[in-house]
């Protein structure tokens, strides 16, 4: 590998994106569920 080249993404980078996407999805669903109980966003 020559200088300045970044390594190719591997399975762990893919799993990192899956984990971040699932966290964001969980936060969205939590906000939707709390909204059904009358929770207000500040």
KOLFINU-625162 format. One record per atom (N, C-alpha, C, O): residue in three letters; residue number from 1; y, z, x. Coordinates in nm, 4 decimals. Layout:
N
ALA:NUM:Y:Z:X
...
***
This chain:
42
UNK:1:-0.1184:0.0000:0.0856
UNK:1:0.0000:0.0000:0.0000
UNK:1:0.1240:0.0000:0.0897
UNK:1:0.1385:0.0855:0.1770
UNK:2:0.2100:-0.0936:0.0678
UNK:2:0.3308:-0.1047:0.1486
UNK:2:0.4333:-0.0009:0.1044
UNK:2:0.4228:0.0584:-0.0030
UNK:3:0.5308:0.0188:0.1889
UNK:3:0.6369:0.1134:0.1566
UNK:3:0.7188:0.0649:0.0379
UNK:3:0.7441:-0.0548:0.0237
UNK:4:0.7602:0.1584:-0.0477
UNK:4:0.8454:0.1233:-0.1593
UNK:4:0.7699:0.0840:-0.2846
UNK:4:0.8294:0.0726:-0.3917
UNK:5:0.6400:0.0633:-0.2730
UNK:5:0.5618:0.0299:-0.3917
UNK:5:0.5174:0.1581:-0.4602
UNK:5:0.4709:0.2515:-0.3949
UNK:6:0.5319:0.1620:-0.5906
UNK:6:0.4847:0.2795:-0.6627
UNK:6:0.3380:0.2589:-0.6984
UNK:6:0.2953:0.1460:-0.7227
UNK:7:0.2616:0.3657:-0.7016
UNK:7:0.1201:0.3517:-0.7348
UNK:7:0.1012:0.3115:-0.8811
UNK:7:0.1857:0.3402:-0.9659
UNK:8:-0.0087:0.2459:-0.9086
UNK:8:-0.0375:0.2031:-1.0452
UNK:8:-0.0676:0.3248:-1.1316
UNK:8:-0.1313:0.4191:-1.0847
UNK:9:-0.0229:0.3245:-1.2572
UNK:9:-0.0524:0.4395:-1.3438
UNK:9:-0.2030:0.4510:-1.3684
UNK:9:-0.2724:0.3508:-1.3856
UNK:10:-0.2515:0.5744:-1.3697
UNK:10:-0.3930:0.5971:-1.3922
UNK:10:-0.4151:0.6657:-1.5270
UNK:10:-0.3241:0.6714:-1.6097
UNK:11:-0.5335:0.7164:-1.5481
UNK:11:-0.5687:0.7752:-1.6773
UNK:11:-0.4856:0.8999:-1.7067
UNK:11:-0.4591:0.9305:-1.8229
UNK:12:-0.4446:0.9714:-1.6033
UNK:12:-0.3677:1.0942:-1.6254
UNK:12:-0.2269:1.0645:-1.6772
UNK:12:-0.1718:1.1424:-1.7550
UNK:13:-0.1694:0.9540:-1.6353
UNK:13:-0.0389:0.9137:-1.6884
UNK:13:-0.0535:0.8765:-1.8356
UNK:13:0.0326:0.9095:-1.9172
UNK:14:-0.1621:0.8080:-1.8694
UNK:14:-0.1884:0.7754:-2.0096
UNK:14:-0.2073:0.9007:-2.0937
UNK:14:-0.1556:0.9093:-2.2051
UNK:15:-0.2809:0.9976:-2.0411
UNK:15:-0.3002:1.1229:-2.1137
UNK:15:-0.1693:1.2003:-2.1286
UNK:15:-0.1487:1.2686:-2.2289
UNK:16:-0.0820:1.1900:-2.0304
UNK:16:0.0490:1.2545:-2.0394
UNK:16:0.1299:1.1960:-2.1543
UNK:16:0.1930:1.2699:-2.2299
UNK:17:0.1283:1.0630:-2.1679
UNK:17:0.2005:1.0000:-2.2781
UNK:17:0.1387:1.0360:-2.4125
UNK:17:0.2109:1.0544:-2.5105
UNK:18:0.0065:1.0462:-2.4186
UNK:18:-0.0605:1.0874:-2.5427
UNK:18:-0.0199:1.2297:-2.5796
UNK:18:0.0061:1.2585:-2.6964
UNK:19:-0.0144:1.3179:-2.4815
UNK:19:0.0228:1.4567:-2.5073
UNK:19:0.1677:1.4684:-2.5550
UNK:19:0.1962:1.5444:-2.6475
UNK:20:0.2593:1.3939:-2.4929
UNK:20:0.3998:1.3980:-2.5342
UNK:20:0.4166:1.3400:-2.6737
UNK:20:0.4936:1.3927:-2.7540
UNK:21:0.3453:1.2319:-2.7029
UNK:21:0.3534:1.1729:-2.8369
UNK:21:0.2990:1.2675:-2.9423
UNK:21:0.3541:1.2749:-3.0521
UNK:22:0.1917:1.3402:-2.9116
UNK:22:0.1363:1.4335:-3.0091
UNK:22:0.2277:1.5542:-3.0284
UNK:22:0.2356:1.6079:-3.1390
UNK:23:0.2962:1.5976:-2.9240
UNK:23:0.3941:1.7060:-2.9393
UNK:23:0.5095:1.6637:-3.0297
UNK:23:0.5515:1.7394:-3.1172
UNK:24:0.5603:1.5432:-3.0084
UNK:24:0.6696:1.4940:-3.0920
UNK:24:0.6251:1.4774:-3.2373
UNK:24:0.6988:1.5113:-3.3299
UNK:25:0.5043:1.4251:-3.2562
UNK:25:0.4515:1.4087:-3.3916
UNK:25:0.4337:1.5446:-3.4594
UNK:25:0.4651:1.5595:-3.5775
UNK:26:0.3839:1.6427:-3.3861
UNK:26:0.3680:1.7770:-3.4407
UNK:26:0.5009:1.8396:-3.4789
UNK:26:0.5101:1.9069:-3.5816
UNK:27:0.6037:1.8187:-3.3983
UNK:27:0.7363:1.8723:-3.4303
UNK:27:0.7929:1.8064:-3.5558
UNK:27:0.8553:1.8732:-3.6383
UNK:28:0.7715:1.6771:-3.5705
UNK:28:0.8206:1.6069:-3.6890
UNK:28:0.7502:1.6577:-3.8141
UNK:28:0.8150:1.6845:-3.9153
UNK:29:0.6159:1.6713:-3.8077
UNK:29:0.5424:1.7204:-3.9240
UNK:29:0.5774:1.8655:-3.9555
UNK:29:0.5804:1.9041:-4.0724
UNK:30:0.6037:1.9460:-3.8532
UNK:30:0.6457:2.0845:-3.8767
UNK:30:0.7795:2.0883:-3.9478
UNK:30:0.7976:2.1673:-4.0404
UNK:31:0.8735:2.0051:-3.9067
UNK:31:1.0038:2.0003:-3.9721
UNK:31:0.9900:1.9538:-4.1167
UNK:31:1.0578:2.0061:-4.2051
UNK:32:0.9029:1.8561:-4.1414
UNK:32:0.8816:1.8100:-4.2789
UNK:32:0.8189:1.9191:-4.3653
UNK:32:0.8558:1.9353:-4.4816
UNK:33:0.7248:1.9935:-4.3092
UNK:33:0.6604:2.1009:-4.3844
UNK:33:0.7592:2.2144:-4.4125
UNK:33:0.7615:2.2680:-4.5233
UNK:34:0.8401:2.2513:-4.3141
UNK:34:0.9388:2.3565:-4.3350
UNK:34:1.0449:2.3132:-4.4355
UNK:34:1.0982:2.3959:-4.5094
UNK:35:1.0753:2.1843:-4.4383
UNK:35:1.1736:2.1327:-4.5327
UNK:35:1.1248:2.1487:-4.6770
UNK:35:1.2051:2.1677:-4.7683
UNK:36:0.9932:2.1410:-4.6970
UNK:36:0.9401:2.1588:-4.8332
UNK:36:0.9532:2.3041:-4.8807
UNK:36:0.9476:2.3301:-5.0009
UNK:37:0.9705:2.3986:-4.7880
UNK:37:0.9934:2.5376:-4.8244
UNK:37:1.1414:2.5728:-4.8330
UNK:37:1.1762:2.6897:-4.8497
UNK:38:1.2275:2.4746:-4.8221
UNK:38:1.3711:2.4983:-4.8341
UNK:38:1.4363:2.5413:-4.7047
UNK:38:1.5455:2.5981:-4.7069
UNK:39:1.3729:2.5159:-4.5928
UNK:39:1.4307:2.5510:-4.4634
UNK:39:1.5441:2.4564:-4.4313
UNK:39:1.5321:2.3357:-4.4523
UNK:40:1.6549:2.5097:-4.3803
UNK:40:1.7732:2.4275:-4.3523
UNK:40:1.7883:2.4054:-4.2030
UNK:40:1.7704:2.4973:-4.1231
UNK:41:1.8217:2.2820:-4.1662
UNK:41:1.8523:2.2504:-4.0280
UNK:41:1.9970:2.2934:-3.9997
UNK:41:2.0860:2.2722:-4.0820
UNK:42:2.0188:2.3531:-3.8843
UNK:42:2.1556:2.3965:-3.8493
UNK:42:2.2284:2.2865:-3.7767
UNK:42:2.3444:2.3036:-3.7391
***
